[in-house]
Amino acid sequence: MNQDKQVKNWQMKVFSILWVGYASYYMCRMNFAVAQPKLIDAMGWSNEMIGWIPSVWLAFYAAGQFINAQIGSKFGARRMMSIGLSVIGVLNLLFAFTPDIIAGLQGPLGLSAEASASAIYWTMLCLWAVNGYCQSIGWPQVVQTMSNWFRVKRRGTMMGLISTCYTGGNVIAWVLSGMLVQYLGWKAAFLVPGITMFPVMLLFLLGIKNRPEDV
């Protein structure tokens, strides 16, 4: 009986951390869409230029789904999602700081204003592409870990419940990013979610177990 209670406690703990972990991914995913109008104004990008960034993100996300599902089956959600959260956080911070970093290098490197603007655009596009790849780490690991922790009889119900992290993450991301863009500017929409990934990563790293046998 005590063992059954311990398993149930761990099931709820794993479920909760998976929910928070995957919902957090959306904070560093949907922020681009919210900040997009301000980015166009600040960077002077055309609609075509800004459109390429989420398009490339999606391509890398789709490719990563196949790759990371295979890698995750070997290394497990605890390691994979912790790495994903950390890298996504760093990428969002770099995305916000890229214009300032390149502007600071413009003089020492002898870049023209046109070359500097081009470097900013392509750097930010590449950062967001890598973000797309790292975002694809999340869901396959959630599915695998839920399968490890819940028997077939309860798995359908629990997968339905864990899927609410899609909605929850979307709502949190849009509301938070909207407030940040409105009151603090577009960079805050990447800085705050980026910083948030690190405590979530620690929660995941210290609190999750890939399977009951790991307890």
Disulfide bonds with the S-S distance in Angstrom:
none
